[in-house]
Amino acid sequence: MNWSRVWTVARTDLKQLIEDRGFWGPMVILGGIFFLVIPTVLLLTITKIGNVDVVHQMSQTLKVLPPGAQAQIRGGTDQGRTAYALAVFLLAPVAIVVPLTISTAVGASTIVGERERGTGEFLAHSPAHEREIYLGKLIASLLPGYATTIAGFGIYSLIVNLLVGPEVGGWFFPTTQWWVLMLWVVPPFLALTLSLVLRLSARVKSTAAAQQAAGLVTLPMIGIAYSQSTGALFGADKAGLWIGIVAWMVAGFALSRGMRAVSRARLLGVADGI
């Protein structure tokens, strides 16, 4: 395994993405909606201008949360407890939807796009091994989504602390469970999804077909990842660690199998099933 060739493949794809404003512009808007607009509107409504009766009713619904989650909720008022629960437990999709959406959008066209641009022949005859090409494409697909998530997570944390912190006695976010979620649980689910998307990109005939197929894969994966991530936040302190271990094992198996989908024949568009 020559990692310099892996990074060469990844850098080439990332450079093309950076130069494509038509791609990263909508992705920045997507991240802004999930990490900035939605949390700000919801938390500001609850903590500053919310209807007292509505907030009280919402606070009563917190009783449906697991006992472990209820014990973690901070705040001496209905507004504070509701805002805390919303920020910590109920907005987990912001950590799931953004990286999966962005990375699958990149991964869906990363291999089939080489054939459509006419660069597949150059890549097929390059010194890079098929496994190195696959890993380079994987890195190029993963980095944009996760980088956006890390930046958005920093913005989200600032919003939560500024709006909810005064209601619960000071800055408190990210919690331990959120650190585990972002650094341990989300990455393997992202890698697992990309392993499937890259296999599809290597087999279909066009970018449009790859994007359609990727959408069918991404939607259930978002649901699975969200349910597991929510369980990690709601559960015991070690729940996220165990979920992450299982997810990494499954992702490792899927990635090892996915490497077989990339071949020089498929890059040239002459393999069966292309």
Short mmCIF file of the C-alpha atoms (twelve columns), coordinates in Angstrom:
data_MODEL
# 
_entry.id   MODEL 
# 
loop_
_atom_site.group_PDB 
_atom_site.id 
_atom_site.type_symbol 
_atom_site.label_atom_id 
_atom_site.label_alt_id 
_atom_site.label_comp_id 
_atom_site.label_asym_id 
_atom_site.label_seq_id 
_atom_site.Cartn_x 
_atom_site.Cartn_y 
_atom_site.Cartn_z 
_atom_site.pdbx_PDB_model_num 
ATOM 1   C CA . MET A 1   0.000   0.000  0.000   1 
ATOM 2   C CA . ASN A 2   1.517   3.294  -1.152  1 
ATOM 3   C CA . TRP A 3   -0.162  6.070  0.836   1 
ATOM 4   C CA . SER A 4   1.367   8.797  -1.316  1 
ATOM 5   C CA . ARG A 5   -0.620  7.482  -4.287  1 
ATOM 6   C CA . VAL A 6   -3.740  7.252  -2.106  1 
ATOM 7   C CA . TRP A 7   -3.415  10.913 -1.132  1 
ATOM 8   C CA . THR A 8   -2.694  11.889 -4.736  1 
ATOM 9   C CA . VAL A 9   -6.035  10.404 -5.801  1 
ATOM 10  C CA . ALA A 10  -7.794  12.074 -2.861  1 
ATOM 11  C CA . ARG A 11  -6.164  15.478 -3.450  1 
ATOM 12  C CA . THR A 12  -7.115  15.424 -7.120  1 
ATOM 13  C CA . ASP A 13  -10.787 14.845 -6.306  1 
ATOM 14  C CA . LEU A 14  -10.789 17.405 -3.486  1 
ATOM 15  C CA . LYS A 15  -9.232  20.041 -5.752  1 
ATOM 16  C CA . GLN A 16  -11.992 19.490 -8.302  1 
ATOM 17  C CA . LEU A 17  -14.624 19.871 -5.559  1 
ATOM 18  C CA . ILE A 18  -13.101 23.104 -4.267  1 
ATOM 19  C CA . GLU A 19  -13.170 24.566 -7.760  1 
ATOM 20  C CA . ASP A 20  -16.793 23.514 -8.292  1 
ATOM 21  C CA . ARG A 21  -18.880 26.274 -6.692  1 
ATOM 22  C CA . GLY A 22  -22.028 24.627 -7.935  1 
ATOM 23  C CA . PHE A 23  -21.318 21.774 -5.517  1 
ATOM 24  C CA . TRP A 24  -19.990 23.299 -2.332  1 
ATOM 25  C CA . GLY A 25  -22.319 26.313 -2.398  1 
ATOM 26  C CA . PRO A 26  -25.481 24.248 -1.783  1 
ATOM 27  C CA . MET A 27  -23.592 22.097 0.717   1 
ATOM 28  C CA . VAL A 28  -22.670 25.168 2.796   1 
ATOM 29  C CA . ILE A 29  -26.306 26.259 2.687   1 
ATOM 30  C CA . LEU A 30  -27.392 22.794 3.818   1 
ATOM 31  C CA . GLY A 31  -24.978 22.880 6.758   1 
ATOM 32  C CA . GLY A 32  -26.118 26.393 7.665   1 
ATOM 33  C CA . ILE A 33  -29.758 25.335 7.756   1 
ATOM 34  C CA . PHE A 34  -29.180 22.347 10.009  1 
ATOM 35  C CA . PHE A 35  -26.478 23.733 12.292  1 
ATOM 36  C CA . LEU A 36  -27.448 27.410 12.464  1 
ATOM 37  C CA . VAL A 37  -30.964 28.311 11.335  1 
ATOM 38  C CA . ILE A 38  -33.048 25.458 12.773  1 
ATOM 39  C CA . PRO A 39  -31.341 25.309 16.205  1 
ATOM 40  C CA . THR A 40  -31.354 29.102 16.578  1 
ATOM 41  C CA . VAL A 41  -35.053 29.434 15.753  1 
ATOM 42  C CA . LEU A 42  -36.128 26.576 18.017  1 
ATOM 43  C CA . LEU A 43  -33.957 27.432 21.006  1 
ATOM 44  C CA . LEU A 44  -34.590 31.164 20.751  1 
ATOM 45  C CA . THR A 45  -38.331 30.544 20.609  1 
ATOM 46  C CA . ILE A 46  -38.238 28.416 23.742  1 
ATOM 47  C CA . THR A 47  -35.847 30.481 25.852  1 
ATOM 48  C CA . LYS A 48  -36.774 34.040 24.868  1 
ATOM 49  C CA . ILE A 49  -40.163 34.437 23.256  1 
ATOM 50  C CA . GLY A 50  -41.924 31.123 23.781  1 
ATOM 51  C CA . ASN A 51  -45.508 30.891 25.006  1 
ATOM 52  C CA . VAL A 52  -45.421 29.870 28.677  1 
ATOM 53  C CA . ASP A 53  -48.264 27.375 28.341  1 
ATOM 54  C CA . VAL A 54  -46.757 25.765 25.252  1 
ATOM 55  C CA . VAL A 55  -43.341 25.473 26.884  1 
ATOM 56  C CA . HIS A 56  -44.953 23.963 29.995  1 
ATOM 57  C CA . GLN A 57  -46.720 21.373 27.867  1 
ATOM 58  C CA . MET A 58  -43.488 20.568 26.076  1 
ATOM 59  C CA . SER A 59  -41.694 20.161 29.378  1 
ATOM 60  C CA . GLN A 60  -44.294 17.614 30.432  1 
ATOM 61  C CA . THR A 61  -43.514 15.514 27.359  1 
ATOM 62  C CA . LEU A 62  -39.988 15.096 28.673  1 
ATOM 63  C CA . LYS A 63  -41.415 12.450 30.976  1 
ATOM 64  C CA . VAL A 64  -41.500 10.051 28.015  1 
ATOM 65  C CA . LEU A 65  -37.708 10.114 27.855  1 
ATOM 66  C CA . PRO A 66  -35.804 7.219  29.422  1 
ATOM 67  C CA . PRO A 67  -35.087 7.641  33.155  1 
ATOM 68  C CA . GLY A 68  -31.381 7.969  32.446  1 
ATOM 69  C CA . ALA A 69  -32.001 10.841 30.041  1 
ATOM 70  C CA . GLN A 70  -34.444 12.549 32.416  1 
ATOM 71  C CA . ALA A 71  -31.866 12.429 35.209  1 
ATOM 72  C CA . GLN A 72  -29.386 14.317 33.009  1 
ATOM 73  C CA . ILE A 73  -31.727 17.189 32.119  1 
ATOM 74  C CA . ARG A 74  -30.639 20.424 33.762  1 
ATOM 75  C CA . GLY A 75  -32.500 23.639 34.461  1 
ATOM 76  C CA . GLY A 76  -34.742 25.039 37.168  1 
ATOM 77  C CA . THR A 77  -37.490 26.283 34.833  1 
ATOM 78  C CA . ASP A 78  -39.672 24.726 32.174  1 
ATOM 79  C CA . GLN A 79  -37.912 26.822 29.540  1 
ATOM 80  C CA . GLY A 80  -34.490 25.720 30.690  1 
ATOM 81  C CA . ARG A 81  -35.329 22.009 30.928  1 
ATOM 82  C CA . THR A 82  -37.118 21.990 27.574  1 
ATOM 83  C CA . ALA A 83  -34.302 23.836 25.813  1 
ATOM 84  C CA . TYR A 84  -31.684 21.555 27.390  1 
ATOM 85  C CA . ALA A 85  -33.511 18.400 26.292  1 
ATOM 86  C CA . LEU A 86  -34.022 19.773 22.792  1 
ATOM 87  C CA . ALA A 87  -30.378 20.777 22.378  1 
ATOM 88  C CA . VAL A 88  -28.843 17.633 23.841  1 
ATOM 89  C CA . PHE A 89  -31.252 14.837 22.932  1 
ATOM 90  C CA . LEU A 90  -33.666 15.848 20.182  1 
ATOM 91  C CA . LEU A 91  -31.427 17.595 17.632  1 
ATOM 92  C CA . ALA A 92  -29.201 14.590 16.942  1 
ATOM 93  C CA . PRO A 93  -30.157 14.626 13.233  1 
ATOM 94  C CA . VAL A 94  -27.874 17.636 12.701  1 
ATOM 95  C CA . ALA A 95  -24.918 15.341 13.323  1 
ATOM 96  C CA . ILE A 96  -26.224 12.666 10.959  1 
ATOM 97  C CA . VAL A 97  -27.985 14.249 8.002   1 
ATOM 98  C CA . VAL A 98  -25.261 16.719 7.001   1 
ATOM 99  C CA . PRO A 99  -22.218 14.408 6.695   1 
ATOM 100 C CA . LEU A 100 -24.182 11.602 5.057   1 
ATOM 101 C CA . THR A 101 -25.822 13.935 2.540   1 
ATOM 102 C CA . ILE A 102 -22.627 15.745 1.561   1 
ATOM 103 C CA . SER A 103 -20.358 12.713 1.455   1 
ATOM 104 C CA . THR A 104 -22.783 10.541 -0.502  1 
ATOM 105 C CA . ALA A 105 -23.237 13.370 -3.019  1 
ATOM 106 C CA . VAL A 106 -19.469 13.266 -3.586  1 
ATOM 107 C CA . GLY A 107 -19.154 9.493  -3.487  1 
ATOM 108 C CA . ALA A 108 -22.014 8.862  -5.900  1 
ATOM 109 C CA . SER A 109 -20.143 10.444 -8.811  1 
ATOM 110 C CA . THR A 110 -16.557 9.825  -7.798  1 
ATOM 111 C CA . ILE A 111 -15.970 6.685  -9.916  1 
ATOM 112 C CA . VAL A 112 -18.635 6.846  -12.601 1 
ATOM 113 C CA . GLY A 113 -17.730 10.513 -12.980 1 
ATOM 114 C CA . GLU A 114 -14.219 9.511  -14.038 1 
ATOM 115 C CA . ARG A 115 -15.662 7.611  -16.985 1 
ATOM 116 C CA . GLU A 116 -18.004 10.456 -17.941 1 
ATOM 117 C CA . ARG A 117 -15.194 13.028 -17.833 1 
ATOM 118 C CA . GLY A 118 -12.920 10.768 -19.846 1 
ATOM 119 C CA . THR A 119 -10.329 10.589 -17.054 1 
ATOM 120 C CA . GLY A 120 -11.099 6.978  -16.139 1 
ATOM 121 C CA . GLU A 121 -8.612  5.709  -18.723 1 
ATOM 122 C CA . PHE A 122 -5.846  7.853  -17.246 1 
ATOM 123 C CA . LEU A 123 -6.627  6.589  -13.738 1 
ATOM 124 C CA . ALA A 124 -6.891  2.981  -14.933 1 
ATOM 125 C CA . HIS A 125 -3.406  3.149  -16.470 1 
ATOM 126 C CA . SER A 126 -1.863  4.959  -13.497 1 
ATOM 127 C CA . PRO A 127 0.600   3.170  -11.172 1 
ATOM 128 C CA . ALA A 128 -1.986  3.227  -8.373  1 
ATOM 129 C CA . HIS A 129 -3.401  -0.122 -7.342  1 
ATOM 130 C CA . GLU A 130 -7.187  -0.588 -7.353  1 
ATOM 131 C CA . ARG A 131 -7.157  -0.606 -3.553  1 
ATOM 132 C CA . GLU A 132 -5.250  2.682  -3.471  1 
ATOM 133 C CA . ILE A 133 -7.715  4.238  -5.912  1 
ATOM 134 C CA . TYR A 134 -10.619 3.058  -3.765  1 
ATOM 135 C CA . LEU A 135 -9.125  4.450  -0.553  1 
ATOM 136 C CA . GLY A 136 -8.307  7.751  -2.258  1 
ATOM 137 C CA . LYS A 137 -11.898 8.057  -3.473  1 
ATOM 138 C CA . LEU A 138 -13.153 7.122  -0.015  1 
ATOM 139 C CA . ILE A 139 -11.059 9.813  1.687   1 
ATOM 140 C CA . ALA A 140 -12.119 12.427 -0.884  1 
ATOM 141 C CA . SER A 141 -15.767 11.558 -0.230  1 
ATOM 142 C CA . LEU A 142 -15.486 11.453 3.558   1 
ATOM 143 C CA . LEU A 143 -13.519 14.638 4.235   1 
ATOM 144 C CA . PRO A 144 -15.991 17.228 2.839   1 
ATOM 145 C CA . GLY A 145 -18.918 15.853 4.825   1 
ATOM 146 C CA . TYR A 146 -17.060 15.394 8.082   1 
ATOM 147 C CA . ALA A 147 -15.200 18.697 7.801   1 
ATOM 148 C CA . THR A 148 -18.523 20.483 7.332   1 
ATOM 149 C CA . THR A 149 -19.896 18.612 10.322  1 
ATOM 150 C CA . ILE A 150 -16.979 19.587 12.586  1 
ATOM 151 C CA . ALA A 151 -17.291 23.252 11.594  1 
ATOM 152 C CA . GLY A 152 -21.070 23.156 11.952  1 
ATOM 153 C CA . PHE A 153 -20.797 21.381 15.289  1 
ATOM 154 C CA . GLY A 154 -18.634 24.210 16.606  1 
ATOM 155 C CA . ILE A 155 -21.265 26.745 15.514  1 
ATOM 156 C CA . TYR A 156 -24.050 24.620 16.998  1 
ATOM 157 C CA . SER A 157 -22.191 24.340 20.306  1 
ATOM 158 C CA . LEU A 158 -21.779 28.109 20.471  1 
ATOM 159 C CA . ILE A 159 -25.485 28.670 19.797  1 
ATOM 160 C CA . VAL A 160 -26.525 26.131 22.432  1 
ATOM 161 C CA . ASN A 161 -24.254 27.614 25.086  1 
ATOM 162 C CA . LEU A 162 -25.297 31.193 24.343  1 
ATOM 163 C CA . LEU A 163 -29.038 30.513 24.304  1 
ATOM 164 C CA . VAL A 164 -29.449 27.605 26.709  1 
ATOM 165 C CA . GLY A 165 -26.433 28.110 28.973  1 
ATOM 166 C CA . PRO A 166 -27.963 31.034 30.941  1 
ATOM 167 C CA . GLU A 167 -31.048 28.902 31.624  1 
ATOM 168 C CA . VAL A 168 -29.118 25.974 33.105  1 
ATOM 169 C CA . GLY A 169 -26.330 27.676 35.030  1 
ATOM 170 C CA . GLY A 170 -23.577 28.191 32.452  1 
ATOM 171 C CA . TRP A 171 -21.930 26.726 29.394  1 
ATOM 172 C CA . PHE A 172 -22.324 22.950 29.280  1 
ATOM 173 C CA . PHE A 173 -22.184 21.809 25.652  1 
ATOM 174 C CA . PRO A 174 -20.800 19.534 24.180  1 
ATOM 175 C CA . THR A 175 -21.690 16.878 26.727  1 
ATOM 176 C CA . THR A 176 -19.687 13.675 27.049  1 
ATOM 177 C CA . GLN A 177 -22.275 11.767 25.032  1 
ATOM 178 C CA . TRP A 178 -22.008 14.282 22.184  1 
ATOM 179 C CA . TRP A 179 -18.228 13.989 22.079  1 
ATOM 180 C CA . VAL A 180 -18.615 10.209 21.787  1 
ATOM 181 C CA . LEU A 181 -21.284 10.662 19.125  1 
ATOM 182 C CA . MET A 182 -19.236 13.021 16.962  1 
ATOM 183 C CA . LEU A 183 -15.835 11.371 17.287  1 
ATOM 184 C CA . TRP A 184 -16.735 7.695  17.673  1 
ATOM 185 C CA . VAL A 185 -20.259 6.890  16.442  1 
ATOM 186 C CA . VAL A 186 -20.794 9.097  13.378  1 
ATOM 187 C CA . PRO A 187 -17.517 8.243  11.497  1 
ATOM 188 C CA . PRO A 188 -18.157 4.482  11.138  1 
ATOM 189 C CA . PHE A 189 -21.728 5.043  9.954   1 
ATOM 190 C CA . LEU A 190 -20.365 7.516  7.428   1 
ATOM 191 C CA . ALA A 191 -17.714 5.019  6.291   1 
ATOM 192 C CA . LEU A 192 -20.313 2.240  6.035   1 
ATOM 193 C CA . THR A 193 -22.611 4.361  3.885   1 
ATOM 194 C CA . LEU A 194 -19.755 5.432  1.625   1 
ATOM 195 C CA . SER A 195 -18.617 1.842  1.166   1 
ATOM 196 C CA . LEU A 196 -22.030 1.076  -0.327  1 
ATOM 197 C CA . VAL A 197 -22.205 4.273  -2.377  1 
ATOM 198 C CA . LEU A 198 -18.753 3.781  -3.913  1 
ATOM 199 C CA . ARG A 199 -19.671 0.252  -4.945  1 
ATOM 200 C CA . LEU A 200 -22.754 1.627  -6.667  1 
ATOM 201 C CA . SER A 201 -20.706 4.365  -8.349  1 
ATOM 202 C CA . ALA A 202 -18.375 1.737  -9.786  1 
ATOM 203 C CA . ARG A 203 -21.215 -0.353 -11.216 1 
ATOM 204 C CA . VAL A 204 -23.732 2.098  -12.708 1 
ATOM 205 C CA . LYS A 205 -23.545 3.722  -16.132 1 
ATOM 206 C CA . SER A 206 -24.107 7.395  -15.296 1 
ATOM 207 C CA . THR A 207 -23.801 9.948  -12.508 1 
ATOM 208 C CA . ALA A 208 -27.566 10.428 -12.502 1 
ATOM 209 C CA . ALA A 209 -28.096 6.711  -11.916 1 
ATOM 210 C CA . ALA A 210 -25.449 6.731  -9.176  1 
ATOM 211 C CA . GLN A 211 -27.120 9.635  -7.387  1 
ATOM 212 C CA . GLN A 212 -30.521 7.966  -7.547  1 
ATOM 213 C CA . ALA A 213 -29.132 4.713  -6.202  1 
ATOM 214 C CA . ALA A 214 -27.178 6.578  -3.513  1 
ATOM 215 C CA . GLY A 215 -30.399 8.236  -2.369  1 
ATOM 216 C CA . LEU A 216 -31.993 4.833  -1.849  1 
ATOM 217 C CA . VAL A 217 -29.001 3.784  0.258   1 
ATOM 218 C CA . THR A 218 -28.648 7.039  2.184   1 
ATOM 219 C CA . LEU A 219 -32.219 7.364  3.458   1 
ATOM 220 C CA . PRO A 220 -32.305 4.061  5.395   1 
ATOM 221 C CA . MET A 221 -28.742 4.642  6.604   1 
ATOM 222 C CA . ILE A 222 -29.760 8.037  7.996   1 
ATOM 223 C CA . GLY A 223 -32.598 6.330  9.853   1 
ATOM 224 C CA . ILE A 224 -30.337 3.611  11.233  1 
ATOM 225 C CA . ALA A 225 -27.565 6.018  12.191  1 
ATOM 226 C CA . TYR A 226 -30.030 8.419  13.801  1 
ATOM 227 C CA . SER A 227 -31.675 5.686  15.852  1 
ATOM 228 C CA . GLN A 228 -28.312 4.395  17.047  1 
ATOM 229 C CA . SER A 229 -26.993 7.889  17.756  1 
ATOM 230 C CA . THR A 230 -30.130 8.782  19.701  1 
ATOM 231 C CA . GLY A 231 -29.727 5.570  21.656  1 
ATOM 232 C CA . ALA A 232 -26.153 6.535  22.440  1 
ATOM 233 C CA . LEU A 233 -27.333 9.896  23.800  1 
ATOM 234 C CA . PHE A 234 -30.270 8.465  25.726  1 
ATOM 235 C CA . GLY A 235 -28.517 5.418  27.081  1 
ATOM 236 C CA . ALA A 236 -25.904 4.762  29.691  1 
ATOM 237 C CA . ASP A 237 -22.498 6.358  29.551  1 
ATOM 238 C CA . LYS A 238 -20.950 3.361  27.768  1 
ATOM 239 C CA . ALA A 239 -23.778 2.796  25.273  1 
ATOM 240 C CA . GLY A 240 -22.172 5.043  22.666  1 
ATOM 241 C CA . LEU A 241 -18.847 3.256  23.026  1 
ATOM 242 C CA . TRP A 242 -20.417 -0.146 22.341  1 
ATOM 243 C CA . ILE A 243 -22.487 1.183  19.456  1 
ATOM 244 C CA . GLY A 244 -19.333 2.664  17.959  1 
ATOM 245 C CA . ILE A 245 -17.409 -0.612 18.322  1 
ATOM 246 C CA . VAL A 246 -20.115 -2.566 16.498  1 
ATOM 247 C CA . ALA A 247 -20.416 0.133  13.819  1 
ATOM 248 C CA . TRP A 248 -16.648 0.163  13.220  1 
ATOM 249 C CA . MET A 249 -16.599 -3.630 12.852  1 
ATOM 250 C CA . VAL A 250 -19.428 -3.573 10.308  1 
ATOM 251 C CA . ALA A 251 -17.858 -0.630 8.472   1 
ATOM 252 C CA . GLY A 252 -14.489 -2.396 8.302   1 
ATOM 253 C CA . PHE A 253 -16.087 -5.472 6.765   1 
ATOM 254 C CA . ALA A 254 -18.083 -3.372 4.279   1 
ATOM 255 C CA . LEU A 255 -15.008 -1.377 3.255   1 
ATOM 256 C CA . SER A 256 -12.939 -4.512 2.682   1 
ATOM 257 C CA . ARG A 257 -15.692 -5.905 0.477   1 
ATOM 258 C CA . GLY A 258 -16.157 -2.582 -1.294  1 
ATOM 259 C CA . MET A 259 -12.565 -2.513 -2.495  1 
ATOM 260 C CA . ARG A 260 -13.390 -5.332 -4.901  1 
ATOM 261 C CA . ALA A 261 -15.853 -3.086 -6.743  1 
ATOM 262 C CA . VAL A 262 -13.080 -0.877 -8.130  1 
ATOM 263 C CA . SER A 263 -11.249 -2.392 -11.083 1 
ATOM 264 C CA . ARG A 264 -9.381  -1.008 -14.044 1 
ATOM 265 C CA . ALA A 265 -11.981 -2.532 -16.362 1 
ATOM 266 C CA . ARG A 266 -14.757 -0.608 -14.615 1 
ATOM 267 C CA . LEU A 267 -12.766 2.605  -14.782 1 
ATOM 268 C CA . LEU A 268 -12.491 2.050  -18.535 1 
ATOM 269 C CA . GLY A 269 -16.198 1.183  -18.754 1 
ATOM 270 C CA . VAL A 270 -15.695 -2.278 -20.260 1 
ATOM 271 C CA . ALA A 271 -16.536 -4.495 -17.273 1 
ATOM 272 C CA . ASP A 272 -19.714 -6.516 -17.071 1 
ATOM 273 C CA . GLY A 273 -22.543 -4.655 -15.375 1 
ATOM 274 C CA . ILE A 274 -21.343 -1.213 -16.481 1 
# 
